[in-house]
Amino acid sequence: MKTIGGFEYVDLPLLGIEKAKAKIDTGAGVCAIHSSMQDIVIKNGQACLVYNIMSPNSIFTTNQFKTINITNSFGDTENRYQVPVQIKISGELYNIDFTLTDRHDMDCKVLIGKNLIDSGNFVVDIKKIPTLSESVTGKISCDNCNHEWEKNEYSIKPSLCISCGFDNESGKFFTQKEITEDATSTALHGGGNYFGQMPNYPSYDRNQWKKFPSDEMGIIARRMLTQLVKDCNGNIEKALDQFAFSNPDLLKHL
């Protein structure tokens, strides 16, 4: 027997999805995964299911599907498509049927039900904390804009894209207000790790800025200036003077 927690990080290798946060639900009969689109098409005279997984742009087609009735926690019954999915959890691979349902407002886009819990002979301990460091090696590609970055085990939000503000893990966009202060503070005081998407570097070493694409430099530059305006009590001219003195190479990216 293996022990898993109330939440785990899982891979879906055949779908190209790594380290998705999954909720373990011993009250759910079958596994479920977020899908906002399902459609039946005819290919070569055979019915096929076209569907997306986790992201609107991740589209798959299969003739291995069925329809089942699911009763949710509110007692309502609905028909769902069910497809086979290969999943890696706790270091092991399993081929398990998942139902497709809209979980856009859920923190976890993957739900692990009893069909996988029983198949893996798992014991669920809700006090067990998933090891995030095991889930942040390699590259992440933004599901929204395809921007890529290296995962970082020290990142506050390792799946948050700095280019467009989309977070793969939650499936939501983060506004500038939500991320400006932490990002800018890091860049101004010691430099570097903007939510884990940039390597640590000294903010005063302007040569280091050349390593980053102009869009990333612009994002950081604008947020540094925003913080300086706050530090200067709203005096934009004073903030710009200070910014120009400290970071002349970044002015063109504002």
N, C-alpha and C positions, 0 to 999 in steps of 0.2 A: 504493500500500500504506500501511496505517496500523499503527502499533505499539501493542499493548496489553500490559499486564503480566500477571503471574500472578494478580492480582486486579484487578477493576474495579468501579466503581459504575455500576449500570444502572437505567433507568426501564422500567416496564411500563405505558405510558399507558392502555391500554384496561382494565387491571385496577386502576387507581388506585394503583399502587405506584411510589414514587419512591426512587431512590438506594439500591437494595438491593445489598449487597456480593455480588459474583459471583466464583466461582473459575473460572479459565480452565484447562481440562484438554484438552491436545492428544491424550491417549490415549482420550478419550471420543468415541464416534461421533456422538452426538446430545446436545442440550442437555437438562437436567433441572431441575425446580423442585419445591420442597417442597409436598407435598399429603398431608394425613392422612386424607382422606375422598374416596372416589369411589363413585358408585352409578349404576346404569342405571335410568332411569324411562321410561315410555311417555307421550308427549304428542302428542295428535292423531294417534294411530296410528304415531308415529315414535319410535324409540329415541333417547333423549338421555342425555348424561352429566352428572350433577350432581357437582361437585367443589369443594373449597376450595383456595385458593392462599395460602401463607405463614402464614395465620392461620385458626383454626377458624371465625371469623365472616365471612371473605371467600369467599362461596359464589357459584358461577357455574354456568350451564347452557348446554350446546352440543350441537348435533347433528353438529358437525364434529369427529369423533374417530375414532381407530382403535386397534387393539391390536397391539403389536409385541413381539418377543422381545429382551430386553437381557441381555448377559453382563457381569456386574460384574467388578471387579478381582480378586475371589476365584475367578473362573471359574464362578460360579453363574449359571444362566439363569433369568430371571423374565419374566412377561408384564406389560407396563405399558400404561396408556392414554397416548395421545399426542394433544395438542391444539395448534392454531396459536396462537402468542403474538406480539404486537407488542412488540418490545424496542428500546430506544434505548441504544446503546453507542458511546462515542467520538464523540458528537454526531450519529450517524446512526440512522435508523429501519430496522428489518428485520422481516419477517414470517417467523418460523421455527417449526418444530414442536418442542415440548418434551414430554418424557415426565413423567408425574406419579409421584412417589415420596416416601416418608417420609424426610426429611432433618432431623428434629427435633434429632438429636444432632450435626449438622454446623454448623460455624461459619458457613458460607455456604449459604444456602437456595437459591441459584441456581448452577447449574453450566453453563458454556459449553463446548459440545463442537465437534467438527470441522464439523458442518453449518453453524454460524454462522461459525466461523473461516474456512472456505472461502468462504462466501457474501460475507463482508465483506472478503475478501482481506487478512486481518490477519496481521501478523508478531508472534509472541509473544516478548516480552523479559521474563523473570522478574525482572529487576532494576528494571524500571520501577515506580515507586510511584504509585498512583492519587492524584489530587488531591482531597483531601477537601473543600477549600474550595469546589469546584464543586458539591458534593453537599449543601450545607447552607444553602440559601436557601429561604425560604417557610416553610410550616407543616408540622408533623408531627402526626398523629393516632395515639394509642395503639391498637394492634390489639386490646388486651385491654379497656380501659375507655373508650376514645374521648376521653380527656383530650387537649387540643391545646396546642401551644406552638410558638414560633418557633425554627427551626433556628439554630444558632450555630456559626460556623466554628471558634471557640476551645473548643468544648465537648469534654470528655474522652469523653463518651458521648452524642452528639447525639440518639440514638434511644431513650434511656432515659427512661421516664415516671416523674416524681417522685410521681405520685398513687398508682400501684399497684405500681411497681417492675418493670414488664415492659419488656424491651428489644426493640424491633421488629427490630433488626438480627440479634440472635442467637436471638430467639424464646424467650428464657429469662427467668425472674424473678430479680432480684437481691435478696439479703437485706439487711436493715438494716445488718448487720455489715459487709457489703462496701462500703456507700456512705456510712456515717455519718461516718467520720473526715474524708474529703475535703470532704464537703458542709458539715459543721459548722465545720471549720477555715476554709473560705472565708467563711462567714457571720460568724464571730467576728473574723477578722483581715482587715479591709478590705471585707468584705461582698460579696455579690452573686451570682456566677455559679454557681449550683448545677447542675453538669453542663450548663450552657448553657441551662437552661430559664427562667432569670430574668435580667433586665437587671442590669448592675452598679449597685449603689447603696451608699451608706455605711451600715454596720450601726448606727451611732449615730443616724441620721435616722429616727426612729420614724414620721414621717408617710409615709415610703415604703412601710411595711408595708400601708397601706390599699389599695394597688394590687393586692394578691394575694388570691385566694380563700382562705377560711378553712381549707380542707383543706391548701393549700400552706403557709400560715402555721403550722398545727399541726405539720406535718412538720418544718419548720425549727426551730420552738420546741423540740420534743422532742429534736431532735438537738443543738441548742445546749446544752440542759440536760445531756444525756448527757456532752458534752465538759467542761462545767463540773464535773460530779461527778468526772470523772477528774482534772481540775486541782486539785480540793479533796481528793484522796486518798480518795475514796469518801464524804466527809462530805456527805450529801444536804441537810441543813438549811443548811449553809454555802453550798452551791451554789445552793439556792433563794433564799437571801437575796441573793446576788450577782446572780442572774438577775432577781429582782424589782426590784432597784435599777437595773440596766442596761436592762431591757426590761419595764417595768410593763405596757405595752399588750399584751404577748404572753402574760401569765399565763393569761388566759382560754382560750388555745388549747392549753394543755398537756393 
